[in-house]
């Protein structure tokens, strides 16, 4: 399973991560940056440390889970 993680800094300069499942690939860095700018501009999310104030990073994370029968 792949997840797009958008990382922001809040007013307390703590990292806030928004995760989106099944991102479109290949990732469009310009579209991701624009979406992150819009999230900040619209004040779309609030964190316990205050509003999101700046972008930190974005990444795609892949997680593999294998069940083991016991």
C-alpha positions in Angstrom: 0.0 0.0 0.0 1.3 3.4 -0.9 0.6 6.7 0.9 1.4 10.3 0.0 2.6 12.1 3.1 2.3 15.9 3.1 4.4 17.4 6.0 3.8 20.9 7.3 5.0 23.0 10.1 2.4 24.5 12.5 2.6 27.7 14.6 4.6 25.9 17.3 7.1 24.7 14.5 6.0 21.1 15.0 5.6 18.8 12.1 2.0 17.9 11.1 1.5 15.1 8.6 -1.5 14.6 6.3 -1.6 11.2 4.7 -3.5 10.3 1.5 -3.9 6.7 0.4 -3.2 5.4 -3.2 -1.5 8.5 -4.7 -1.4 9.0 -8.4 2.0 8.0 -9.8 4.3 9.3 -11.1 3.9 12.1 -8.5 3.5 15.6 -10.0 5.7 17.7 -7.7 4.3 21.0 -9.0 0.7 19.9 -8.3 1.6 18.6 -4.9 3.3 21.9 -4.0 0.3 23.9 -5.3 -2.1 21.7 -3.2 0.1 22.2 -0.1 0.1 26.0 -0.7 -3.7 26.0 -1.1 -4.1 23.9 2.2 -2.1 26.6 4.0 -3.9 29.5 2.2 -7.3 28.2 3.0 -6.4 27.3 6.5 -8.0 23.9 5.7 -6.7 22.0 8.7 -6.0 22.8 12.3 -3.5 21.0 14.6 -3.1 21.0 18.3 -0.1 23.3 17.8 -2.1 25.9 15.8 -2.6 26.6 12.2 -0.4 25.1 9.5 2.1 27.9 8.4 4.6 26.4 6.0 5.5 23.3 3.9 8.2 21.0 5.1 8.2 18.1 2.7 6.2 15.5 0.7 6.9 11.9 0.1 5.4 8.6 -1.1 5.7 5.8 1.5 5.2 2.2 0.5 4.3 -0.4 3.2 4.3 -4.1 2.6 2.5 -6.4 5.0 2.9 -10.2 4.9 0.8 -12.4 7.0 2.5 -15.3 8.6 0.4 -18.3 9.4 1.1 -19.7 12.9 
